[in-house]
Amino acid sequence: MTIPDKKATDRSSLLARLDGVIGLDLTVTATRHHTPSLLEISLHGDDLIGLEVGAGQDIMVEVPVGNAQFVRRRYSIVDFSPTTGTMSLLIALKGTGSGEAWALALQAGDVLDAVGPRGKQPVSTQATTHLFIADHSAVAATSQMIRSIEFGHVHVVASFPTSQDVVSFAAREPSVKVSVTALSPVDHGDVQPFLDCLSAFEDDLFRSEGLQCYLNAEFSMVNTTKALLLERGVSPAAIATKAYWRRNKSNAPHGEPIKD
Ligand SMILES: Cc1cc2nc3c(=O)[nH]c(=O)nc-3n(C[C@H](O)[C@H](O)[C@H](O)COP(=O)(O)OP(=O)(O)OC[C@H]3O[C@@H](n4cnc5c(N)ncnc54)[C@H](O)[C@@H]3O)c2cc1C
């Protein structure tokens, strides 16, 4: 039996060690600035036709880092259609990084080497109140997760680097009430505006039985806001977290933020 190499990021190694993913050859059909700091990449692939993708799931794309070396970067799937085999990515621009350089150079006709779908943060079908805490890098996942909610109340606290980068969030079902607090301008990874905002929320929200929270953002921000929610009485089971990146540190070659 071959033991999978846990560090290798080439397609066949990833397929050998990750459950439920397939290799995806995706052709760029268009790129545009969704906002000044959010790059939208539209993609098509026959591999996407008939694929099952959950709201908030992502793909791992191969990104060059020089000297014929590659790493993976994870980007959430937006506007997925299993009928037309299309989807998009929304990539936060922050001025540096291999993923960003790769994304900015993409042109229509380029083919991406991707693996997916990945991600295990399901939207609760039982919750009556959903609280999303997201920075700019999690706009894509947050928007898709909200669109999948069929009933209840959604609160979103999201940060954007400038006021021109603020995007709206809407549910697909008209009966779902969405309240958004857009924090801007907020420096990438600055947690204080989130803490100030959450501290002003009523205790009733945090103590409600049907609450589910989703924290997707910078590593320290996720940990700090989770601690605040626990302090305010939210049960650990009602808090789902995923760190997307880490301040002043590149993500690891497999696409995850470096852990302590
Ligand atoms: C499950 C998952 C889903 C993700 N989905 C998305 C998505 O839909 N859209 C998206 O934009 N990103 C998403 N990310 C983050 C993304 O995968 C990369 O980490 C990010 O794009 C940075 O990669 P990079 O190679 O450009 O920079 P890196 O080489 O990783 O980092 C270079 C420098 O940039 C800093 N940096 C990294 N990200 C940010 C940021 N957002 N703001 C400010 N500084 C930053 C780092 O601290 C470092 O100093 C996701 C991550 C995960 C784990």
The ligand as an ORCA input file, in Angstrom:
! r2SCAN-3c Opt
* xyz 0 1
  C     -11.258     27.506      3.220
  C     -10.661     28.792      2.684
  C     -11.411     29.569      1.805
  C     -10.904     30.768      1.320
  N     -11.651     31.526      0.469
  C     -11.150     32.710      0.018
  C     -11.914     33.516     -0.890
  O     -13.001     33.142     -1.341
  N     -11.371     34.706     -1.264
  C     -10.141     35.142     -0.814
  O      -9.717     36.235     -1.175
  N      -9.413     34.391      0.019
  C      -9.881     33.186      0.432
  N      -9.116     32.418      1.261
  C      -7.754     32.876      1.568
  C      -6.825     32.509      0.392
  O      -6.794     31.105      0.226
  C      -5.383     32.957      0.549
  O      -4.911     32.698      1.790
  C      -5.247     34.429      0.313
  O      -5.668     34.751     -0.965
  C      -3.797     34.857      0.386
  O      -3.001     34.105     -0.465
  P      -1.746     34.780     -1.146
  O      -0.914     33.700     -1.737
  O      -2.178     35.901     -2.021
  O      -0.963     35.426      0.064
  P      -0.013     34.696      1.115
  O       1.281     34.371      0.466
  O      -0.731     33.613      1.820
  O       0.219     35.892      2.149
  C       1.027     37.022      1.781
  C       0.811     38.126      2.816
  O      -0.522     38.619      2.678
  C      -1.195     38.602      3.932
  N      -2.600     38.267      3.638
  C      -3.124     37.098      3.208
  N      -4.453     37.201      3.020
  C      -4.774     38.479      3.360
  C      -5.978     39.222      3.386
  N      -7.167     38.694      3.037
  N      -5.913     40.517      3.770
  C      -4.730     41.098      4.133
  N      -3.553     40.453      4.128
  C      -3.582     39.161      3.745
  C      -0.489     37.516      4.747
  O      -0.612     37.798      6.126
  C       0.941     37.642      4.257
  O       1.623     38.654      4.995
  C      -9.612     31.207      1.740
  C      -8.852     30.409      2.611
  C      -9.366     29.216      3.085
  C      -8.539     28.384      4.032
*
